[in-house]
Amino acid sequence: MNSIILFSAFLAVAFCAPVEESFVDFAEDTLGNYKLNYITKNSSRTEERTQDGKVIGSYTFLDTDGVKHTVTYVAAEETGFNVNSDDLPVPVPETEDNLKTRADHLAFVEHERAINPNADIEEEPVPVEDVLAKLVLPEIESVPEDDAETAAAKAELLAAYAEALERLAVEYKKLA
């Protein structure tokens, strides 16, 4: 009799235990359109590809703290891949200094265009190597009439110019 009671209790516990259910559904037609759905204990996903080639979907998952995260996405030829989620980082607002610097730069570009409408004003980033290749020390030839003081002044000027170019190159590389 005790064994029957013990066996009955075991069966009751076994049938009452939570069962981890998973669900998967996939359907595809001959044109390449499909629908995918799956659900597990900690995640789920749904995705559909339509006749125009657009893929629309979402997925959810539980992180290690048990927090549920949801991501939705759309992929289309005309708009590319776009994702949306509350968990994505948001852009940091620009500072007043940054906005002022940008406005000053754009005002300068417009001023230069107004002064010289035929000028080729480059707005695309230029590789550091290209800029540095254009920074060439001018050649100052010594002429026989140079006295010691003039030669020393020319040498000092060239040294100062070389030092300035070196500092400029270092700063430019930091920005690139």
TORLUM-650741 format. One record per residue (C-alpha): residue number from 0; y, z, x; residue in one letter. Coordinates in nm, 2 decimals, padded with zeros to 4 digits. Each point is the difference from the previous one (the first is absolute). Example, Ala and Ser with C-alpha at 12.3 -4.5 7.8 and 13.67 -1.06 7.14 Angstrom:
residues 2
   nr       Y       Z       X  rest
    0  -00.45   00.78   01.23     A
    1   00.34  -00.07   00.14     S
//
This chain:
residues 176
   nr       Y       Z       X  rest
    0   00.00   00.00   00.00     M
    1   00.24   00.09   00.29     N
    2  -00.07  -00.34   00.16     S
    3   00.09  -00.18  -00.33     I
    4   00.33   00.19  -00.02     I
    5   00.08  -00.06   00.37     L
    6  -00.08  -00.37  -00.04     F
    7   00.22  -00.02  -00.31     S
    8   00.29   00.16   00.18     A
    9  -00.05  -00.24   00.29     F
   10   00.01  -00.30  -00.24     L
   11   00.31   00.14  -00.17     A
   12   00.19   00.03   00.33     V
   13  -00.11  -00.34   00.11     A
   14   00.12  -00.17  -00.32     F
   15   00.33   00.19   00.00     C
   16   00.09  -00.08   00.36     A
   17   00.29  -00.25   00.04     P
   18  -00.11  -00.35   00.07     V
   19   00.21  -00.22   00.23     E
   20   00.04  -00.32  -00.19     E
   21   00.10  -00.32   00.16     S
   22   00.09  -00.32  -00.18     F
   23   00.02  -00.36   00.13     V
   24   00.09  -00.31  -00.19     D
   25   00.06  -00.34   00.14     F
   26   00.03  -00.33  -00.17     A
   27   00.09  -00.34   00.15     E
   28   00.02  -00.35  -00.15     D
   29  -00.05  -00.34   00.17     T
   30   00.37  -00.04   00.06     L
   31   00.03   00.30   00.23     G
   32   00.16   00.23  -00.25     N
   33  -00.15   00.35   00.00     Y
   34   00.03   00.35  -00.13     K
   35  -00.11   00.30   00.20     L
   36  -00.02   00.36  -00.12     N
   37  -00.16   00.30   00.16     Y
   38   00.03   00.38  -00.05     I
   39  -00.15   00.27   00.22     T
   40   00.06   00.38   00.01     K
   41   00.30  -00.03   00.24     N
   42   00.13  -00.36  -00.04     S
   43   00.03  -00.29  -00.23     S
   44   00.11  -00.36   00.03     R
   45   00.08  -00.29  -00.23     T
   46   00.09  -00.35   00.10     E
   47   00.03  -00.33  -00.17     E
   48   00.06  -00.35   00.13     R
   49   00.16  -00.24  -00.26     T
   50  -00.02  -00.37  -00.03     Q
   51   00.34  -00.04   00.17     D
   52  -00.14   00.17   00.31     G
   53   00.19   00.33  -00.05     K
   54  -00.19   00.32   00.09     V
   55   00.10   00.31  -00.19     I
   56  -00.16   00.33   00.06     G
   57   00.02   00.37   00.06     S
   58  -00.20   00.28   00.16     Y
   59   00.00   00.38  -00.01     T
   60  -00.14   00.26   00.23     F
   61  -00.01   00.37   00.05     L
   62   00.12   00.13   00.33     D
   63  -00.15   00.29   00.18     T
   64   00.23   00.24  -00.19     D
   65  -00.12  -00.14  -00.33     G
   66   00.32  -00.19  -00.07     V
   67  -00.04  -00.33  -00.19     K
   68   00.18  -00.30   00.15     H
   69   00.05  -00.33  -00.18     T
   70   00.09  -00.33   00.15     V
   71   00.07  -00.32  -00.19     T
   72   00.04  -00.35   00.15     Y
   73   00.06  -00.36  -00.09     V
   74  -00.07  -00.29   00.23     A
   75   00.13  -00.34  -00.09     A
   76   00.07  -00.31   00.20     E
   77   00.37  -00.01  -00.10     E
   78   00.07   00.37   00.06     T
   79  -00.25   00.11   00.26     G
   80  -00.16   00.34   00.00     F
   81   00.19   00.27  -00.18     N
   82  -00.11   00.36  -00.02     V
   83   00.13   00.29  -00.20     N
   84  -00.08   00.37   00.04     S
   85   00.18   00.33  -00.02     D
   86  -00.16   00.08   00.34     D
   87   00.17  -00.29   00.19     L
   88   00.29   00.10   00.23     P
   89   00.35  -00.07  -00.13     V
   90   00.27  -00.16   00.21     P
   91   00.24   00.24   00.17     V
   92   00.36  -00.06  -00.12     P
   93   00.24  -00.14   00.26     E
   94   00.26   00.22   00.15     T
   95   00.37  -00.05  -00.03     E
   96   00.02  -00.09   00.37     D
   97  -00.27  -00.27  -00.04     N
   98   00.17  -00.15  -00.31     L
   99   00.33   00.00   00.18     K
  100  -00.14  -00.16   00.31     T
  101  -00.17  -00.27  -00.21     R
  102   00.32  -00.07  -00.19     A
  103   00.20  -00.02   00.32     D
  104  -00.25  -00.24   00.15     H
  105   00.01  -00.22  -00.31     L
  106   00.38   00.01   00.00     A
  107   00.00  -00.11   00.36     F
  108  -00.24  -00.29  -00.06     V
  109   00.22  -00.12  -00.29     E
  110   00.31   00.04   00.21     H
  111  -00.16  -00.21   00.28     E
  112  -00.10  -00.26  -00.25     R
  113   00.35  -00.02  -00.14     A
  114   00.15  -00.04   00.35     I
  115  -00.25  -00.26   00.11     N
  116  -00.19  -00.16  -00.30     P
  117  -00.20  -00.22   00.24     N
  118  -00.13   00.29   00.21     A
  119  -00.37   00.06   00.01     D
  120  -00.03   00.37  -00.09     I
  121  -00.35   00.12   00.05     E
  122  -00.11   00.25  -00.26     E
  123  -00.37  -00.01   00.10     E
  124  -00.13   00.26   00.25     P
  125   00.00  -00.14   00.35     V
  126  -00.28   00.11   00.24     P
  127   00.12   00.23   00.28     V
  128  -00.13  -00.23   00.27     E
  129   00.23  -00.28  -00.14     D
  130   00.30   00.22   00.01     V
  131  -00.07   00.13   00.35     L
  132  -00.06  -00.35   00.13     A
  133   00.35  -00.09  -00.10     K
  134   00.15   00.29   00.18     L
  135   00.06  -00.15   00.34     V
  136   00.22   00.14   00.27     L
  137   00.28  -00.24   00.08     P
  138   00.00  -00.14   00.35     E
  139   00.32   00.08   00.19     I
  140   00.00  -00.19   00.32     E
  141   00.19   00.15   00.29     S
  142   00.27  -00.22   00.12     V
  143   00.12   00.01   00.36     P
  144   00.34   00.13  -00.11     E
  145  -00.15   00.33  -00.13     D
  146   00.10   00.29   00.20     D
  147  -00.21   00.32   00.02     A
  148   00.18   00.16  -00.30     E
  149  -00.06  -00.30  -00.23     T
  150  -00.36  -00.04   00.10     A
  151  -00.05   00.38  -00.06     A
  152   00.16  -00.04  -00.35     A
  153  -00.22  -00.29  -00.09     K
  154  -00.31   00.19   00.11     A
  155   00.11   00.30  -00.20     E
  156   00.06  -00.22  -00.30     L
  157  -00.34  -00.17   00.03     L
  158  -00.17   00.34   00.03     A
  159   00.18   00.14  -00.30     A
  160  -00.09  -00.31  -00.20     Y
  161  -00.37   00.02   00.10     A
  162  -00.01   00.37  -00.10     E
  163   00.16  -00.08  -00.33     A
  164  -00.26  -00.27  -00.07     L
  165  -00.28   00.23   00.10     E
  166   00.13   00.27  -00.25     R
  167   00.04  -00.26  -00.27     L
  168  -00.36  -00.13   00.06     A
  169  -00.13   00.36  -00.03     V
  170   00.19   00.07  -00.32     E
  171  -00.10  -00.34  -00.15     Y
  172  -00.37   00.07   00.08     K
  173   00.03   00.33  -00.19     K
  174   00.13  -00.18  -00.31     L
  175  -00.26  -00.28   00.01     A
//
